[in-house]
Amino acid sequence: MKKVPEITLLFWIMKICATTLGETAGDLLAQTLKVGYAVSSLLLVGVFILTLIGQLTARRYIPALYWAVILATSTAGTTMSDYMDRTLGLGYATGSLILVSILILVLGVWYATEKSLSVTNISRPRPELFYWTAILFSNTLGTALGDFLADDSGLGFGGGAILIGSLIGLVILAHYFTRISSVVLFWIAFVLTRPFGATFGDLLTKPTEKGGLGFGTQGSSLILFSLLVGLVVYTSLIARRRTAI
């Protein structure tokens, strides 16, 4: 049985919500609670591994479990990226280049091994491992790109979000009006929605004098968590109805 959701508009709404929550929750742990990027990364990678084990052992798509893994990759990706860019001093550009290279390598090995990069028919352990590895590094890459746009590009939080949103719009147009592979467009969109979430998360959390809305990491995380839980409950009800039919 398939273990991943259908790629619909609701999927992308939940993905953006989860990645934005990953940004605010990662910053809450590493910065607000002063745990630090290195320790936060270790803790959150541990959470990712635990949720991934549950996902791999499940026999079908379970919305709560699937989105728990997505959230874990997003939160861990936030602190991992910040550790590379800030603690190690690599900077956003160098960190992004390293992560792009890793993501391309993962996708290349996945294709060479499975002869496919399908994201709609994941049912065996090996392609699922490739799937989640690619997602982890795409979310980490997205954090670095989002921080670069917000901090180093001069666009600010709002400008960065508008730019990424425009690029996502182009991907949507390419999906409907070109013959570009849907798999290629999926991974482009998946990477882009992460920096969109990162810049939108910064817009929510940063103080107004720095161009943000001033909700803080705690308030923003609570709002986004409540929204994501509501959407997961909704998709779970839909999945149960389809199973009953």
C-alpha positions as CSV (number, residue, x, y, z in Angstrom):
1,M,0.0,0.0,0.0
2,K,1.1,3.6,-0.6
3,K,2.6,5.2,2.4
4,V,2.6,8.8,1.2
5,P,-0.3,11.3,0.6
6,E,-1.6,12.4,-2.8
7,I,0.1,15.5,-4.1
8,T,-2.8,18.0,-3.9
9,L,-3.2,21.7,-2.9
10,L,-3.9,20.5,0.7
11,F,-0.6,18.7,0.7
12,W,1.3,21.9,-0.2
13,I,-0.6,24.0,2.3
14,M,0.3,21.5,5.1
15,K,3.9,21.3,3.9
16,I,4.3,25.1,4.1
17,C,2.6,25.1,7.5
18,A,4.9,22.3,8.7
19,T,8.1,23.9,7.4
20,T,7.2,27.3,8.8
21,L,6.5,25.6,12.2
22,G,9.9,23.9,11.8
23,E,11.6,27.2,11.5
24,T,9.9,28.8,14.5
25,A,10.2,25.6,16.7
26,G,13.9,25.2,15.8
27,D,14.6,28.8,16.7
28,L,12.6,28.4,19.9
29,L,14.7,25.5,21.0
30,A,18.1,26.8,19.8
31,Q,17.8,30.5,20.5
32,T,14.9,31.3,22.8
33,L,15.6,28.4,25.2
34,K,19.3,28.8,24.5
35,V,20.0,25.1,23.9
36,G,22.3,25.9,21.1
37,Y,22.5,24.8,17.5
38,A,24.7,21.7,18.0
39,V,22.7,20.2,20.9
40,S,19.4,21.1,19.3
41,S,20.5,19.4,16.1
42,L,21.4,16.2,17.9
43,L,18.1,16.2,19.8
44,L,16.0,16.9,16.8
45,V,17.9,14.4,14.5
46,G,17.1,11.9,17.3
47,V,13.4,12.8,17.1
48,F,13.6,12.5,13.3
49,I,15.1,9.0,13.6
50,L,12.4,7.9,16.0
51,T,9.5,9.2,13.9
52,L,11.2,7.7,10.8
53,I,11.3,4.3,12.4
54,G,7.6,4.5,13.0
55,Q,7.0,5.6,9.5
56,L,9.1,2.8,8.0
57,T,7.4,0.1,10.1
58,A,3.9,1.4,9.3
59,R,2.1,-0.6,6.5
60,R,0.0,2.3,5.2
61,Y,-0.2,6.0,5.0
62,I,-1.0,7.4,8.5
63,P,-1.4,11.2,8.2
64,A,-0.3,12.0,11.8
65,L,2.8,9.8,11.5
66,Y,3.7,11.1,8.0
67,W,3.4,14.8,9.0
68,A,5.3,14.1,12.3
69,V,8.3,13.0,10.2
70,I,7.9,16.0,7.9
71,L,7.9,18.3,10.9
72,A,10.9,16.5,12.4
73,T,12.9,17.0,9.1
74,S,11.9,20.6,9.0
75,T,12.8,21.4,12.6
76,A,16.1,19.4,12.5
77,G,16.8,21.0,9.1
78,T,16.5,24.5,10.7
79,T,19.0,23.9,13.5
80,M,21.4,21.9,11.2
81,S,21.5,24.7,8.7
82,D,22.0,27.3,11.4
83,Y,24.8,25.2,12.9
84,M,26.6,25.0,9.6
85,D,26.0,28.7,8.6
86,R,26.5,30.3,12.0
87,T,28.4,28.1,14.5
88,L,30.8,26.6,11.9
89,G,30.9,30.0,10.1
90,L,30.4,28.6,6.6
91,G,27.9,31.4,5.7
92,Y,24.6,31.0,3.9
93,A,26.0,30.8,0.4
94,T,28.6,28.1,1.2
95,G,26.2,26.2,3.3
96,S,23.6,26.3,0.6
97,L,26.1,25.1,-2.0
98,I,27.1,22.1,0.2
99,L,23.5,21.2,0.8
100,V,22.5,21.5,-2.9
101,S,25.4,19.1,-3.7
102,I,24.3,16.6,-1.1
103,L,20.7,16.7,-2.3
104,I,21.7,16.2,-5.9
105,L,23.9,13.3,-4.8
106,V,21.0,11.7,-2.9
107,L,18.6,12.0,-5.8
108,G,21.3,10.7,-8.2
109,V,21.9,7.6,-6.1
110,W,18.2,7.1,-5.7
111,Y,17.6,7.2,-9.4
112,A,20.6,5.0,-10.2
113,T,19.4,2.4,-7.7
114,E,15.6,2.5,-8.3
115,K,15.5,3.8,-11.9
116,S,12.8,6.2,-10.6
117,L,12.3,9.2,-8.4
118,S,8.5,8.6,-7.9
119,V,7.0,10.5,-5.0
120,T,3.5,9.1,-5.4
121,N,4.1,5.3,-5.2
122,I,6.3,4.8,-2.1
123,S,5.7,1.3,-0.8
124,R,9.1,-0.4,-0.2
125,P,11.7,0.4,2.4
126,R,14.6,1.3,0.2
127,P,12.9,4.0,-1.9
128,E,11.2,5.3,1.2
129,L,14.7,5.7,2.8
130,F,15.8,7.7,-0.2
131,Y,12.6,9.7,-0.1
132,W,13.0,10.8,3.5
133,T,16.8,11.4,3.1
134,A,16.0,13.7,0.2
135,I,13.3,15.5,2.2
136,L,15.7,16.0,5.2
137,F,18.4,17.7,3.1
138,S,15.9,19.6,1.0
139,N,14.4,21.1,4.2
140,T,17.9,21.9,5.5
141,L,18.8,23.5,2.2
142,G,15.6,25.5,2.3
143,T,16.5,27.0,5.7
144,A,19.9,28.2,4.4
145,L,18.3,29.7,1.3
146,G,15.6,31.4,3.3
147,D,18.1,32.9,5.7
148,F,20.2,34.1,2.8
149,L,17.2,35.9,1.3
150,A,16.1,37.4,4.6
151,D,19.5,38.4,5.9
152,D,22.1,38.8,3.1
153,S,20.1,39.6,0.0
154,G,18.7,42.9,1.1
155,L,15.1,41.8,0.4
156,G,14.2,41.4,4.0
157,F,11.6,38.9,5.4
158,G,8.7,40.1,3.4
159,G,10.7,40.6,0.1
160,G,12.2,37.1,0.5
161,A,8.8,35.6,1.0
162,I,7.4,37.4,-2.1
163,L,10.3,36.3,-4.2
164,I,10.0,32.6,-3.2
165,G,6.2,32.8,-3.6
166,S,6.7,34.1,-7.1
167,L,9.0,31.2,-8.0
168,I,6.5,28.7,-6.6
169,G,3.9,30.4,-8.8
170,L,6.2,29.8,-11.8
171,V,6.5,26.1,-10.9
172,I,2.7,25.8,-10.7
173,L,2.4,27.4,-14.2
174,A,5.1,25.0,-15.5
175,H,3.1,22.1,-14.1
176,Y,0.0,23.0,-16.0
177,F,1.5,24.5,-19.2
178,T,4.7,22.7,-19.9
179,R,5.9,19.1,-20.3
180,I,8.6,19.4,-17.6
181,S,8.6,16.2,-15.5
182,S,6.2,16.3,-12.6
183,V,8.8,14.6,-10.4
184,V,11.4,17.4,-11.2
185,L,8.8,20.1,-10.5
186,F,7.8,18.3,-7.3
187,W,11.4,18.5,-5.9
188,I,11.9,22.1,-7.1
189,A,8.6,23.0,-5.3
190,F,9.6,21.0,-2.2
191,V,12.8,22.9,-1.9
192,L,11.2,26.3,-2.6
193,T,8.4,25.8,0.0
194,R,11.1,25.4,2.7
195,P,12.7,28.9,2.3
196,F,9.2,30.3,1.9
197,G,8.4,28.8,5.3
198,A,11.7,30.0,6.7
199,T,11.2,33.6,5.5
200,F,7.5,33.5,6.6
201,G,8.5,32.1,9.9
202,D,11.1,35.0,10.4
203,L,8.4,37.4,9.4
204,L,6.1,36.1,12.1
205,T,8.7,35.8,14.9
206,K,11.1,38.8,14.4
207,P,10.3,42.1,16.2
208,T,8.6,44.9,14.3
209,E,11.7,47.1,14.4
210,K,13.5,44.4,12.4
211,G,10.7,44.1,9.8
212,G,8.8,41.2,11.5
213,L,5.3,40.9,13.0
214,G,6.6,40.4,16.5
215,F,4.7,37.2,17.5
216,G,7.9,35.6,18.8
217,T,8.9,32.0,18.5
218,Q,6.5,30.8,21.2
219,G,3.4,32.5,19.9
220,S,4.2,31.7,16.3
221,S,4.9,28.0,17.1
222,L,1.7,27.7,19.0
223,I,-0.4,29.2,16.2
224,L,1.2,27.0,13.5
225,F,1.1,23.9,15.6
226,S,-2.6,24.3,16.2
227,L,-3.2,24.9,12.4
228,L,-1.2,21.8,11.5
229,V,-2.9,19.6,14.0
230,G,-6.3,20.7,12.7
231,L,-5.2,19.9,9.1
232,V,-3.9,16.5,10.1
233,V,-7.2,15.7,11.9
234,Y,-9.0,16.7,8.7
235,T,-6.9,14.5,6.4
236,S,-7.1,11.6,8.9
237,L,-10.9,11.8,8.7
238,I,-10.8,11.8,4.9
239,A,-8.4,8.8,4.9
240,R,-10.7,6.8,7.2
241,R,-13.7,7.5,5.0
242,R,-11.9,6.3,1.9
243,T,-10.8,3.1,3.7
244,A,-14.3,2.5,4.9
245,I,-15.6,2.8,1.3
